[in-house]
Amino acid sequence: MAADARTSVSELVEGRLVDSTFAVLRKDRRRTRTGSPYLALELADRTGRVRATVFDDAPILDGRFEAGDVVRVLGSVESFRGRPQIVVRSLERVEAEADALDFVPGARRDVDDLEGFLEFLVEEIPDAPLRGLAAAVLADEPLRAAFRAAPMSVEHHHAYAGGALQHTVGVATACRELALLHPRLDPSVVGCASLLFAVGAADAFVPGPVLQPSEEGRLLGIPRLSTRRIEQAAERLGTPRERVVAVLHCIDADQQRTPEAACVHGAIALDASVSTALARQAGRAAAPQ
């Protein structure tokens, strides 16, 4: 059987030859029962994850790459405990730049469509200063590029490339409907906060093919990083301070002291809970019978 240079994880079946590119999520150095060294790997592309082993020339290949690298793998697929596993014959590090959208599962909806809907929701904010604040934060090109690829977490809800963007659209959409149902809510505060609560995800993860938190993300967290982005833009624009504080309280407060904060936090929790339940259901469906 000929090798297929475009083989994805989702297409791996026993007996197939592999010549493809993956991100290395994990690399463990181990020994067989007879004492021979080998490498146990976890590889990934945007369709899923797969285990891989390196038995031949393991000490030599070990020095060619580390976890977090993108590698070209040549090998074959075997079945191990009912799941496909790649037995690696040759491996080399790929020098080309790559981002998480190329090598980890991505947003469940098209990222361009999500961005377009985000822009629509910004324009719906009634208050001009807060509409301008949301637009300014989201118009920053480096932030925009990082936000497109950022997850909300590595292991919890929306833990995939583009997860932060999809979570934001879900929360902002829910908040828009809640503001219509409860006209005493300030729709501008709710709208602005629901669109910006997760922008800190752009700073919370290390750019590259593997999802991993940055030092700021690990120590400060997304809410604190989001408020920093908002504060910087508000100072530059001269946004009225009382309006900024109302938005910040919706994002980075342990206790919600305003109805707007309760609305935003409730929508965040709801969307996270639904995402987690759907991911759990999908995992059960994908498990071998």
N, C-alpha and C positions, 0 to 999 in steps of 0.2 A: 504493500500500500504506500502511495506517495505521501510525503509530508505536506502539510498545508500551512503556509506562512501566515495565514489569517485565522488560524484556529483559536477560538475563544474558549474560556473555561466552560461555558454552557454547552459547548459542542464536544467536550472530551468524553470519549467512550473507550472501553477496554480494547486494546489492539491498535489504536490509532497512533500514528507517528506525529510528533509535534515539532514544529520549527516556528516559534512564536515569541512574542515579547510580553513580559509581565513585570509588575512591581513586586518587590520582595517585602512582604509584611513581617516575616520573622525568619531568623536563621539560628539554628541551634546546632552546636557541635556535640556529637554523640559517638558512642562506640557500640559495635555489635557484640554479641555474646562471646565471640572469639577474640575480641579486643581490637578489631580493625576500626579505624575512624570512618565516620560518615557524617553527612550533613542532612538535617531535617529542616525543610523549608515550608513556608506557607506563601504561596504566590497568589496574585490577584490581577484581574482586569475588570472592566466595568460591568461584566456579566456575572462575576462571582469570584469565589476563592477556591483554591485547590492545594492539597498537600503535595510535596515533591521530596524526593530523596536523591542524594548524590553519594554513590558508593565508589565508583571508579575515579581515581585521582582526586579524592576529596581534599587532601591537604593542599594540593596545587590550586584547585578551583576555589577553595576557601579564601585565598588571598586576593581574588579578583573582584570581590563585591562585598557589600554589607547590607544589612536590613535598611530599607528605605531607598535602595537603588532600583533602577530599571534594568532588567537583564534580558538578553536573548537566550532562549532555552531550546536545546535540541534533545529529544528523548522520545520515550514511548509511554503510552498510558497502560497501566495495569489496574486491577481492582484490588482494593485493600479494605477489608471489613465492609464490603458492599458499596464502597465509594471509589470514584476514579482517583488515581494517584499517578503523578508523572515520575518516571524513573529517568533521571537526567544523565545524558551521555556527555554533553558538552554545554558550557555556559560562559557567557561573556557579558560584561557590563556595557550598557548602551549610554553613550555620552550625551545624546540629544536631550534638550530640556523637555520636560513633560509636566503636566499638572494633574491634579486629582480627577478632573473630569475624564481623563483618558484611561485611568487605571483603577478606579473604584466605582461601585454602583452609583449612578447619578440620580438626579431628581426624577420623581415619577412623572412629571410633566416637562414639556420642552422649556429650557431655561430662557430662551428668547421670548416665548409667550408669557412666562412668569414676569420677566422684566417689563414687558409691555403693560401688563395688568398693574404692576407696581406704579408705573408712571400715571396710569389712569386714576388710581386711588390717590396719588399725590394731588392731582388737579382737582379732586373732589373736596379737599380740605377748605372750608369756607373762609377761615381767617387768613388774610394775606401774609402776615409775618410768619405764622407757623407753616403755611404752605411753602413759603420761600425757604424756611429752615429745612424742611424735609427735602425739598428739591435740591438745595445746595449740598446737603450731606450725601445724597444718593447720586449726585452728578459727578462726584470726585472719581476720576477715571481709575487710579490705582485701587481705591476702595471697591469700585464697581467690579473690577476684574477679580479681585480676591473674594468678594462676596458671592459672585457667581459660582465659585468652586468650593466655598466653605460649607462644612456641615454645621449642625447645632451641637453635636457631641461626637465622640469617637465610639462610644458603646451604648448610648441611651437613645433617646428619640431623635429622629431626623439625622441619623448617623451615616450620611452619605453625601457625596459631592453635590452641592446645590441645595442641601437640606435646609440651610439657614434662609435661603431665598424662598423656598417652598413654604417653610413654617411662617415666614413673614406674611406672605400672601394669604395663607389660611387664617392667621390671626387678624390681619387687617380687614379681611372680608367679613369675618364674624363680628368684629367690632363695628363695622359700618352698619350691619343689620341691627345690632343691639342699640346703636345710637338712634336708629329710626324707630325702634320699639319704645325707647325711653327718651323722649324729646327733652327732658330736663338735663340730660348729660350734655357736656360741652363737646360737640362733635369734632371741633378742631383739635382739642387736646387729645381726645381719644384717637382720632385719625393720625395725628403726628406721632404720638407715642407708639401706636400699633405698627407703624411703618419703620420706626427707627430703633425699636427695642433690641433688635438682634444685629445691628450693623457692626457691633464689636466683634462679631464672628470673623470679620475680615482680618482682624489682628490677632485672633485667638488660636490660629492654627498655622503650622509651618507650611509654606508653599512647597508643592512637590507632589509626587505620585502616591504618597502614603499619607493617610490622615493621622496627624499627631499634633497635640497641643503645643503651642509656643510657650516660652517661659511666662510671658504676660498672661496668656490664656489660662495657664495652670494656676498662677498666683492671684490674679485679679478677677478673672471670670468675664463672661460676655457682658453682663449688665454694666459693670464698671467701665469696661472698654467702650461700650456704646455711649454712656454718659460723657466720656471724655471726647468722643467725636462730636457729640451734640454741643457740648460746651464750647469747643473750638470754633465750630461754625457759627454759633449764636453770637459769640464775641466779635467775630469778623463781620457779621451782618448787622449787629446792633439790635438783635431781637429783644423786645421788652422782657426784662428779667422775670417778672411775675409769670409770664406765659411759659418761659423756659423752665422755671421751677415746677410748674404744674405738670409739664411733660416729663421731667426727670423723676418726679415722684411716682409716676406710673411705671417707670422702668426699674428703678433701683431703690425700692423701699421694702423693708421687711414687713411693715404693717401698712395696709392700704387705708389711708385716712380720707380719701376722696372717692366719690362714686366712679369717677373716671378711672382711677387706679384699680378699683375693684373690677371694672369692666375689662380692662386690658389684661390684668393678671388672670381673670377667669377664662378669657379667650385663649391665652397662652397655655394654661393648664389643659383646657379642653382639646385643643389641637394636638398637643403633645400626647395626651392620653389616646386619642384616636389613632395617631401615627404609630404609637407603640403597639396597640391592639392589631392593627393591620399588618405590621411587620411580623408579629408573633403568628398570626394566621397564615401569612405567606411562608414562614419558616416551617410550619407544620405541614403545609401542602407540598413543600419541596423535599421533605424528609423521605428517605427510602422506606418503602413498605416492608 
